[in-house]
Amino acid sequence: MSKLEHKYLNARKFDKEFGYRVDYKKSGVFLSSAGEKADPIFSKGEVEGGQDEYIMTFAPVKDRTNCVLEVGEDLIITLK
């Protein structure tokens, strides 16, 4: 698993009722727009990809103002 995949999966927690959910107390990969974080989708089966391939998918973003990708606590990438 790559460092990016590890960071992506680090922020998930398991909930018996809802499956994998976001634990915002942990560092991970998040998409933030207008000051709000969009929840990543952790299910590998929801998006078709290659074998052992994770595709990072986030909830729809309504406001694309100040859209950034946060990777851990060290890297922030501005998206346009």
C-alpha positions, 0 to 999 in steps of 0.5 A: 500500500502506498503512503497516500493510500495509507493516509486515505484509509487512516481516517476511517473507523468502523461502525456496526450500523453504517460500516466505514465512517470518517473519524475526523480526529485522525489525519487522512485525506480530505477535500475541504470547500468553503471551510467544510470537509466533504466526507470521503467514500471508503468502500472499494466496491462503490467505484469500479477500478483495477485490482487492488486499486483505491479510487478516492471519491468524495461527497459532492461539493456544492460550493467550489470556493476555496477548494483544497485537498488536505493530505495528512497534516503536512500537505495542502493542495489548492484546487481550481 
